Amino acid sequence: MRRYKINLTLIKSAACKTQAVCGASVLKCRGCGASLSLMEGKRCAYCGRELDLKMYDWVITNYVSSK
Ligand SMILES: [Zn+2]
């Protein structure tokens, strides 16, 4: 097994008041109110509205791996 060092760049909205984990695995669509799972992607399967994930939890915007 090889090991890599990865530098992550994370962003999170200041409006997200909760601690490190916002419970982003269970979200509600702001458009239609449907319950969404991050496993289904960041777009509502019902109304197609895109979720702004950084409003809920840390979002990886960039990463650099060094061997
Ligand atoms: Zn929706």
PDB file of the backbone (N, CA, C, O) and the ligand in Angstrom, with CONECT records:
HET     ZN  A 101       1
ATOM      1  N   MET A   1       0.846  -1.199   0.000  1.00  0.00           N
ATOM      2  CA  MET A   1       0.000   0.000   0.000  1.00  0.00           C
ATOM      3  C   MET A   1       0.879   1.246   0.000  1.00  0.00           C
ATOM      4  O   MET A   1       1.842   1.339   0.761  1.00  0.00           O
ATOM      5  N   ARG A   2       0.543   2.189  -0.848  1.00  0.00           N
ATOM      6  CA  ARG A   2       1.294   3.444  -0.880  1.00  0.00           C
ATOM      7  C   ARG A   2       0.553   4.501  -0.088  1.00  0.00           C
ATOM      8  O   ARG A   2      -0.674   4.503   0.001  1.00  0.00           O
ATOM      9  N   ARG A   3       1.319   5.375   0.469  1.00  0.00           N
ATOM     10  CA  ARG A   3       0.709   6.471   1.219  1.00  0.00           C
ATOM     11  C   ARG A   3       0.995   7.785   0.521  1.00  0.00           C
ATOM     12  O   ARG A   3       2.095   8.008   0.014  1.00  0.00           O
ATOM     13  N   TYR A   4       0.026   8.626   0.499  1.00  0.00           N
ATOM     14  CA  TYR A   4       0.184   9.931  -0.122  1.00  0.00           C
ATOM     15  C   TYR A   4      -0.150  11.009   0.884  1.00  0.00           C
ATOM     16  O   TYR A   4      -1.015  10.851   1.745  1.00  0.00           O
ATOM     17  N   LYS A   5       0.551  12.090   0.748  1.00  0.00           N
ATOM     18  CA  LYS A   5       0.181  13.285   1.509  1.00  0.00           C
ATOM     19  C   LYS A   5      -0.702  14.136   0.618  1.00  0.00           C
ATOM     20  O   LYS A   5      -0.386  14.382  -0.546  1.00  0.00           O
ATOM     21  N   ILE A   6      -1.782  14.569   1.167  1.00  0.00           N
ATOM     22  CA  ILE A   6      -2.697  15.389   0.380  1.00  0.00           C
ATOM     23  C   ILE A   6      -2.994  16.678   1.136  1.00  0.00           C
ATOM     24  O   ILE A   6      -3.385  16.656   2.303  1.00  0.00           O
ATOM     25  N   ASN A   7      -2.804  17.780   0.462  1.00  0.00           N
ATOM     26  CA  ASN A   7      -3.169  19.070   1.033  1.00  0.00           C
ATOM     27  C   ASN A   7      -4.549  19.459   0.540  1.00  0.00           C
ATOM     28  O   ASN A   7      -4.777  19.604  -0.661  1.00  0.00           O
ATOM     29  N   LEU A   8      -5.451  19.622   1.466  1.00  0.00           N
ATOM     30  CA  LEU A   8      -6.823  19.948   1.100  1.00  0.00           C
ATOM     31  C   LEU A   8      -7.110  21.417   1.332  1.00  0.00           C
ATOM     32  O   LEU A   8      -6.648  22.016   2.303  1.00  0.00           O
ATOM     33  N   THR A   9      -7.870  21.975   0.435  1.00  0.00           N
ATOM     34  CA  THR A   9      -8.404  23.312   0.652  1.00  0.00           C
ATOM     35  C   THR A   9      -9.900  23.173   0.897  1.00  0.00           C
ATOM     36  O   THR A   9     -10.638  22.641   0.068  1.00  0.00           O
ATOM     37  N   LEU A  10     -10.319  23.657   2.040  1.00  0.00           N
ATOM     38  CA  LEU A  10     -11.720  23.497   2.418  1.00  0.00           C
ATOM     39  C   LEU A  10     -12.380  24.856   2.605  1.00  0.00           C
ATOM     40  O   LEU A  10     -11.781  25.795   3.127  1.00  0.00           O
ATOM     41  N   ILE A  11     -13.607  24.931   2.172  1.00  0.00           N
ATOM     42  CA  ILE A  11     -14.360  26.158   2.428  1.00  0.00           C
ATOM     43  C   ILE A  11     -15.665  25.814   3.124  1.00  0.00           C
ATOM     44  O   ILE A  11     -16.190  24.708   3.001  1.00  0.00           O
ATOM     45  N   LYS A  12     -16.164  26.784   3.850  1.00  0.00           N
ATOM     46  CA  LYS A  12     -17.434  26.595   4.541  1.00  0.00           C
ATOM     47  C   LYS A  12     -18.064  27.965   4.736  1.00  0.00           C
ATOM     48  O   LYS A  12     -17.390  28.936   5.078  1.00  0.00           O
ATOM     49  N   SER A  13     -19.316  28.018   4.520  1.00  0.00           N
ATOM     50  CA  SER A  13     -19.994  29.291   4.670  1.00  0.00           C
ATOM     51  C   SER A  13     -20.017  29.746   6.117  1.00  0.00           C
ATOM     52  O   SER A  13     -20.239  28.943   7.023  1.00  0.00           O
ATOM     53  N   ALA A  14     -19.793  31.008   6.331  1.00  0.00           N
ATOM     54  CA  ALA A  14     -19.860  31.564   7.675  1.00  0.00           C
ATOM     55  C   ALA A  14     -21.281  31.496   8.217  1.00  0.00           C
ATOM     56  O   ALA A  14     -21.496  31.612   9.423  1.00  0.00           O
ATOM     57  N   ALA A  15     -22.242  31.308   7.334  1.00  0.00           N
ATOM     58  CA  ALA A  15     -23.637  31.218   7.761  1.00  0.00           C
ATOM     59  C   ALA A  15     -23.949  29.868   8.376  1.00  0.00           C
ATOM     60  O   ALA A  15     -24.985  29.680   9.014  1.00  0.00           O
ATOM     61  N   CYS A  16     -23.046  28.946   8.176  1.00  0.00           N
ATOM     62  CA  CYS A  16     -23.239  27.622   8.756  1.00  0.00           C
ATOM     63  C   CYS A  16     -22.769  27.681  10.205  1.00  0.00           C
ATOM     64  O   CYS A  16     -21.570  27.610  10.475  1.00  0.00           O
ATOM     65  N   LYS A  17     -23.696  27.807  11.122  1.00  0.00           N
ATOM     66  CA  LYS A  17     -23.365  28.117  12.505  1.00  0.00           C
ATOM     67  C   LYS A  17     -22.900  26.914  13.310  1.00  0.00           C
ATOM     68  O   LYS A  17     -22.250  27.076  14.343  1.00  0.00           O
ATOM     69  N   THR A  18     -23.213  25.750  12.867  1.00  0.00           N
ATOM     70  CA  THR A  18     -22.900  24.580  13.664  1.00  0.00           C
ATOM     71  C   THR A  18     -21.426  24.225  13.577  1.00  0.00           C
ATOM     72  O   THR A  18     -20.683  24.810  12.788  1.00  0.00           O
ATOM     73  N   GLN A  19     -21.023  23.305  14.356  1.00  0.00           N
ATOM     74  CA  GLN A  19     -19.621  22.906  14.400  1.00  0.00           C
ATOM     75  C   GLN A  19     -19.236  22.121  13.151  1.00  0.00           C
ATOM     76  O   GLN A  19     -19.987  22.050  12.179  1.00  0.00           O
ATOM     77  N   ALA A  20     -18.057  21.544  13.209  1.00  0.00           N
ATOM     78  CA  ALA A  20     -17.429  20.934  12.033  1.00  0.00           C
ATOM     79  C   ALA A  20     -18.369  20.099  11.168  1.00  0.00           C
ATOM     80  O   ALA A  20     -18.281  20.121   9.940  1.00  0.00           O
ATOM     81  N   VAL A  21     -19.254  19.374  11.810  1.00  0.00           N
ATOM     82  CA  VAL A  21     -20.174  18.556  11.033  1.00  0.00           C
ATOM     83  C   VAL A  21     -21.579  19.130  11.138  1.00  0.00           C
ATOM     84  O   VAL A  21     -22.133  19.263  12.230  1.00  0.00           O
ATOM     85  N   CYS A  22     -22.134  19.462  10.005  1.00  0.00           N
ATOM     86  CA  CYS A  22     -23.463  20.073   9.975  1.00  0.00           C
ATOM     87  C   CYS A  22     -24.553  19.042   9.706  1.00  0.00           C
ATOM     88  O   CYS A  22     -25.723  19.396   9.556  1.00  0.00           O
ATOM     89  N   GLY A  23     -24.180  17.798   9.646  1.00  0.00           N
ATOM     90  CA  GLY A  23     -25.177  16.793   9.312  1.00  0.00           C
ATOM     91  C   GLY A  23     -25.570  16.878   7.860  1.00  0.00           C
ATOM     92  O   GLY A  23     -26.742  16.765   7.499  1.00  0.00           O
ATOM     93  N   ALA A  24     -24.563  17.080   7.037  1.00  0.00           N
ATOM     94  CA  ALA A  24     -24.833  17.301   5.628  1.00  0.00           C
ATOM     95  C   ALA A  24     -25.318  16.048   4.909  1.00  0.00           C
ATOM     96  O   ALA A  24     -25.737  16.111   3.754  1.00  0.00           O
ATOM     97  N   SER A  25     -25.259  14.915   5.594  1.00  0.00           N
ATOM     98  CA  SER A  25     -25.717  13.692   4.947  1.00  0.00           C
ATOM     99  C   SER A  25     -27.232  13.702   4.772  1.00  0.00           C
ATOM    100  O   SER A  25     -27.778  12.964   3.952  1.00  0.00           O
ATOM    101  N   VAL A  26     -27.902  14.545   5.551  1.00  0.00           N
ATOM    102  CA  VAL A  26     -29.348  14.680   5.394  1.00  0.00           C
ATOM    103  C   VAL A  26     -29.666  16.152   5.159  1.00  0.00           C
ATOM    104  O   VAL A  26     -29.532  16.986   6.054  1.00  0.00           O
ATOM    105  N   LEU A  27     -30.075  16.441   3.976  1.00  0.00           N
ATOM    106  CA  LEU A  27     -30.352  17.823   3.603  1.00  0.00           C
ATOM    107  C   LEU A  27     -31.779  17.955   3.111  1.00  0.00           C
ATOM    108  O   LEU A  27     -32.425  16.976   2.738  1.00  0.00           O
ATOM    109  N   LYS A  28     -32.246  19.176   3.121  1.00  0.00           N
ATOM    110  CA  LYS A  28     -33.532  19.440   2.506  1.00  0.00           C
ATOM    111  C   LYS A  28     -33.344  20.421   1.370  1.00  0.00           C
ATOM    112  O   LYS A  28     -32.633  21.419   1.488  1.00  0.00           O
ATOM    113  N   CYS A  29     -33.989  20.116   0.289  1.00  0.00           N
ATOM    114  CA  CYS A  29     -33.918  20.994  -0.863  1.00  0.00           C
ATOM    115  C   CYS A  29     -34.585  22.322  -0.535  1.00  0.00           C
ATOM    116  O   CYS A  29     -35.686  22.360   0.016  1.00  0.00           O
ATOM    117  N   ARG A  30     -33.909  23.399  -0.877  1.00  0.00           N
ATOM    118  CA  ARG A  30     -34.494  24.722  -0.620  1.00  0.00           C
ATOM    119  C   ARG A  30     -35.580  25.055  -1.616  1.00  0.00           C
ATOM    120  O   ARG A  30     -36.387  25.957  -1.397  1.00  0.00           O
ATOM    121  N   GLY A  31     -35.592  24.324  -2.707  1.00  0.00           N
ATOM    122  CA  GLY A  31     -36.580  24.598  -3.737  1.00  0.00           C
ATOM    123  C   GLY A  31     -37.906  23.929  -3.446  1.00  0.00           C
ATOM    124  O   GLY A  31     -38.953  24.576  -3.441  1.00  0.00           O
ATOM    125  N   CYS A  32     -37.856  22.601  -3.199  1.00  0.00           N
ATOM    126  CA  CYS A  32     -39.104  21.858  -3.056  1.00  0.00           C
ATOM    127  C   CYS A  32     -39.243  21.192  -1.697  1.00  0.00           C
ATOM    128  O   CYS A  32     -40.297  20.634  -1.389  1.00  0.00           O
ATOM    129  N   GLY A  33     -38.189  21.240  -0.872  1.00  0.00           N
ATOM    130  CA  GLY A  33     -38.300  20.700   0.477  1.00  0.00           C
ATOM    131  C   GLY A  33     -38.094  19.206   0.573  1.00  0.00           C
ATOM    132  O   GLY A  33     -38.250  18.628   1.649  1.00  0.00           O
ATOM    133  N   ALA A  34     -37.752  18.579  -0.516  1.00  0.00           N
ATOM    134  CA  ALA A  34     -37.527  17.138  -0.488  1.00  0.00           C
ATOM    135  C   ALA A  34     -36.270  16.812   0.302  1.00  0.00           C
ATOM    136  O   ALA A  34     -35.308  17.579   0.303  1.00  0.00           O
ATOM    137  N   SER A  35     -36.288  15.676   0.966  1.00  0.00           N
ATOM    138  CA  SER A  35     -35.093  15.222   1.665  1.00  0.00           C
ATOM    139  C   SER A  35     -34.101  14.690   0.657  1.00  0.00           C
ATOM    140  O   SER A  35     -34.445  13.920  -0.240  1.00  0.00           O
ATOM    141  N   LEU A  36     -32.856  15.118   0.825  1.00  0.00           N
ATOM    142  CA  LEU A  36     -31.830  14.733  -0.138  1.00  0.00           C
ATOM    143  C   LEU A  36     -30.681  14.071   0.580  1.00  0.00           C
ATOM    144  O   LEU A  36     -30.439  14.318   1.762  1.00  0.00           O
ATOM    145  N   SER A  37     -29.994  13.248  -0.126  1.00  0.00           N
ATOM    146  CA  SER A  37     -28.776  12.646   0.398  1.00  0.00           C
ATOM    147  C   SER A  37     -27.613  13.076  -0.462  1.00  0.00           C
ATOM    148  O   SER A  37     -27.722  13.179  -1.683  1.00  0.00           O
ATOM    149  N   LEU A  38     -26.488  13.328   0.202  1.00  0.00           N
ATOM    150  CA  LEU A  38     -25.296  13.703  -0.552  1.00  0.00           C
ATOM    151  C   LEU A  38     -24.857  12.582  -1.484  1.00  0.00           C
ATOM    152  O   LEU A  38     -24.172  12.804  -2.483  1.00  0.00           O
ATOM    153  N   MET A  39     -25.271  11.381  -1.129  1.00  0.00           N
ATOM    154  CA  MET A  39     -24.918  10.238  -1.959  1.00  0.00           C
ATOM    155  C   MET A  39     -25.547  10.348  -3.341  1.00  0.00           C
ATOM    156  O   MET A  39     -25.090   9.722  -4.297  1.00  0.00           O
ATOM    157  N   GLU A  40     -26.576  11.133  -3.430  1.00  0.00           N
ATOM    158  CA  GLU A  40     -27.277  11.269  -4.701  1.00  0.00           C
ATOM    159  C   GLU A  40     -26.728  12.417  -5.525  1.00  0.00           C
ATOM    160  O   GLU A  40     -27.234  12.726  -6.604  1.00  0.00           O
ATOM    161  N   GLY A  41     -25.698  13.038  -5.007  1.00  0.00           N
ATOM    162  CA  GLY A  41     -25.135  14.160  -5.729  1.00  0.00           C
ATOM    163  C   GLY A  41     -25.639  15.469  -5.162  1.00  0.00           C
ATOM    164  O   GLY A  41     -26.426  15.489  -4.216  1.00  0.00           O
ATOM    165  N   LYS A  42     -25.180  16.559  -5.747  1.00  0.00           N
ATOM    166  CA  LYS A  42     -25.507  17.860  -5.177  1.00  0.00           C
ATOM    167  C   LYS A  42     -26.623  18.562  -5.930  1.00  0.00           C
ATOM    168  O   LYS A  42     -26.756  19.785  -5.876  1.00  0.00           O
ATOM    169  N   ARG A  43     -27.408  17.786  -6.621  1.00  0.00           N
ATOM    170  CA  ARG A  43     -28.529  18.379  -7.333  1.00  0.00           C
ATOM    171  C   ARG A  43     -29.806  17.652  -6.937  1.00  0.00           C
ATOM    172  O   ARG A  43     -29.837  16.424  -6.866  1.00  0.00           O
ATOM    173  N   CYS A  44     -30.840  18.409  -6.686  1.00  0.00           N
ATOM    174  CA  CYS A  44     -32.109  17.813  -6.276  1.00  0.00           C
ATOM    175  C   CYS A  44     -32.667  16.936  -7.395  1.00  0.00           C
ATOM    176  O   CYS A  44     -32.773  17.360  -8.545  1.00  0.00           O
ATOM    177  N   ALA A  45     -33.023  15.694  -7.028  1.00  0.00           N
ATOM    178  CA  ALA A  45     -33.537  14.760  -8.022  1.00  0.00           C
ATOM    179  C   ALA A  45     -34.965  15.113  -8.426  1.00  0.00           C
ATOM    180  O   ALA A  45     -35.470  14.615  -9.433  1.00  0.00           O
ATOM    181  N   TYR A  46     -35.619  15.976  -7.638  1.00  0.00           N
ATOM    182  CA  TYR A  46     -37.030  16.274  -7.886  1.00  0.00           C
ATOM    183  C   TYR A  46     -37.236  17.544  -8.694  1.00  0.00           C
ATOM    184  O   TYR A  46     -38.011  17.571  -9.650  1.00  0.00           O
ATOM    185  N   CYS A  47     -36.531  18.595  -8.297  1.00  0.00           N
ATOM    186  CA  CYS A  47     -36.752  19.859  -8.995  1.00  0.00           C
ATOM    187  C   CYS A  47     -35.499  20.347  -9.725  1.00  0.00           C
ATOM    188  O   CYS A  47     -35.544  21.341 -10.450  1.00  0.00           O
ATOM    189  N   GLY A  48     -34.374  19.636  -9.526  1.00  0.00           N
ATOM    190  CA  GLY A  48     -33.173  19.965 -10.274  1.00  0.00           C
ATOM    191  C   GLY A  48     -32.386  21.128  -9.707  1.00  0.00           C
ATOM    192  O   GLY A  48     -31.386  21.548 -10.289  1.00  0.00           O
ATOM    193  N   ARG A  49     -32.828  21.648  -8.577  1.00  0.00           N
ATOM    194  CA  ARG A  49     -32.126  22.772  -7.981  1.00  0.00           C
ATOM    195  C   ARG A  49     -30.770  22.323  -7.452  1.00  0.00           C
ATOM    196  O   ARG A  49     -30.650  21.261  -6.841  1.00  0.00           O
ATOM    197  N   GLU A  50     -29.773  23.128  -7.690  1.00  0.00           N
ATOM    198  CA  GLU A  50     -28.455  22.768  -7.207  1.00  0.00           C
ATOM    199  C   GLU A  50     -28.281  23.208  -5.772  1.00  0.00           C
ATOM    200  O   GLU A  50     -28.716  24.292  -5.383  1.00  0.00           O
ATOM    201  N   LEU A  51     -27.644  22.363  -4.992  1.00  0.00           N
ATOM    202  CA  LEU A  51     -27.433  22.677  -3.589  1.00  0.00           C
ATOM    203  C   LEU A  51     -26.126  23.431  -3.409  1.00  0.00           C
ATOM    204  O   LEU A  51     -25.132  23.167  -4.085  1.00  0.00           O
ATOM    205  N   ASP A  52     -26.156  24.361  -2.494  1.00  0.00           N
ATOM    206  CA  ASP A  52     -24.931  25.066  -2.154  1.00  0.00           C
ATOM    207  C   ASP A  52     -24.349  24.383  -0.926  1.00  0.00           C
ATOM    208  O   ASP A  52     -24.634  24.756   0.212  1.00  0.00           O
ATOM    209  N   LEU A  53     -23.538  23.386  -1.182  1.00  0.00           N
ATOM    210  CA  LEU A  53     -23.091  22.510  -0.090  1.00  0.00           C
ATOM    211  C   LEU A  53     -22.306  23.245   0.974  1.00  0.00           C
ATOM    212  O   LEU A  53     -22.307  22.843   2.138  1.00  0.00           O
ATOM    213  N   LYS A  54     -21.637  24.316   0.590  1.00  0.00           N
ATOM    214  CA  LYS A  54     -20.829  25.000   1.599  1.00  0.00           C
ATOM    215  C   LYS A  54     -21.691  25.720   2.630  1.00  0.00           C
ATOM    216  O   LYS A  54     -21.190  26.193   3.650  1.00  0.00           O
ATOM    217  N   MET A  55     -22.984  25.798   2.357  1.00  0.00           N
ATOM    218  CA  MET A  55     -23.895  26.336   3.359  1.00  0.00           C
ATOM    219  C   MET A  55     -24.126  25.329   4.480  1.00  0.00           C
ATOM    220  O   MET A  55     -24.630  25.685   5.546  1.00  0.00           O
ATOM    221  N   TYR A  56     -23.759  24.086   4.241  1.00  0.00           N
ATOM    222  CA  TYR A  56     -24.070  23.031   5.197  1.00  0.00           C
ATOM    223  C   TYR A  56     -22.841  22.429   5.846  1.00  0.00           C
ATOM    224  O   TYR A  56     -22.855  22.065   7.022  1.00  0.00           O
ATOM    225  N   ASP A  57     -21.804  22.331   5.081  1.00  0.00           N
ATOM    226  CA  ASP A  57     -20.648  21.627   5.611  1.00  0.00           C
ATOM    227  C   ASP A  57     -19.405  22.027   4.829  1.00  0.00           C
ATOM    228  O   ASP A  57     -19.479  22.742   3.830  1.00  0.00           O
ATOM    229  N   TRP A  58     -18.294  21.561   5.296  1.00  0.00           N
ATOM    230  CA  TRP A  58     -17.044  21.828   4.602  1.00  0.00           C
ATOM    231  C   TRP A  58     -17.083  21.231   3.202  1.00  0.00           C
ATOM    232  O   TRP A  58     -17.548  20.111   2.989  1.00  0.00           O
ATOM    233  N   VAL A  59     -16.584  22.005   2.270  1.00  0.00           N
ATOM    234  CA  VAL A  59     -16.533  21.548   0.895  1.00  0.00           C
ATOM    235  C   VAL A  59     -15.086  21.616   0.420  1.00  0.00           C
ATOM    236  O   VAL A  59     -14.403  22.627   0.584  1.00  0.00           O
ATOM    237  N   ILE A  60     -14.646  20.530  -0.165  1.00  0.00           N
ATOM    238  CA  ILE A  60     -13.281  20.508  -0.689  1.00  0.00           C
ATOM    239  C   ILE A  60     -13.257  21.240  -2.032  1.00  0.00           C
ATOM    240  O   ILE A  60     -13.944  20.847  -2.975  1.00  0.00           O
ATOM    241  N   THR A  61     -12.476  22.286  -2.107  1.00  0.00           N
ATOM    242  CA  THR A  61     -12.400  23.040  -3.352  1.00  0.00           C
ATOM    243  C   THR A  61     -11.156  22.697  -4.149  1.00  0.00           C
ATOM    244  O   THR A  61     -11.100  22.906  -5.361  1.00  0.00           O
ATOM    245  N   ASN A  62     -10.176  22.178  -3.465  1.00  0.00           N
ATOM    246  CA  ASN A  62      -8.936  21.886  -4.165  1.00  0.00           C
ATOM    247  C   ASN A  62      -8.116  20.912  -3.326  1.00  0.00           C
ATOM    248  O   ASN A  62      -8.152  20.953  -2.096  1.00  0.00           O
ATOM    249  N   TYR A  63      -7.392  20.054  -3.989  1.00  0.00           N
ATOM    250  CA  TYR A  63      -6.412  19.281  -3.236  1.00  0.00           C
ATOM    251  C   TYR A  63      -5.183  19.003  -4.085  1.00  0.00           C
ATOM    252  O   TYR A  63      -5.246  18.835  -5.303  1.00  0.00           O
ATOM    253  N   VAL A  64      -4.083  18.966  -3.390  1.00  0.00           N
ATOM    254  CA  VAL A  64      -2.805  18.740  -4.064  1.00  0.00           C
ATOM    255  C   VAL A  64      -2.153  17.531  -3.399  1.00  0.00           C
ATOM    256  O   VAL A  64      -1.934  17.513  -2.188  1.00  0.00           O
ATOM    257  N   SER A  65      -1.860  16.560  -4.185  1.00  0.00           N
ATOM    258  CA  SER A  65      -1.204  15.382  -3.626  1.00  0.00           C
ATOM    259  C   SER A  65       0.290  15.401  -3.943  1.00  0.00           C
ATOM    260  O   SER A  65       0.709  15.738  -5.051  1.00  0.00           O
ATOM    261  N   SER A  66       1.051  15.042  -2.967  1.00  0.00           N
ATOM    262  CA  SER A  66       2.501  14.967  -3.171  1.00  0.00           C
ATOM    263  C   SER A  66       2.966  13.571  -2.791  1.00  0.00           C
ATOM    264  O   SER A  66       2.589  13.049  -1.742  1.00  0.00           O
ATOM    265  N   LYS A  67       3.753  12.990  -3.611  1.00  0.00           N
ATOM    266  CA  LYS A  67       4.160  11.616  -3.377  1.00  0.00           C
ATOM    267  C   LYS A  67       5.362  11.542  -2.427  1.00  0.00           C
ATOM    268  O   LYS A  67       5.839  10.450  -2.119  1.00  0.00           O
TER     269      LYS A  67
HETATM  270 ZN    ZN A 101     -35.947  20.094  -4.988  1.00  0.00          ZN2+
END
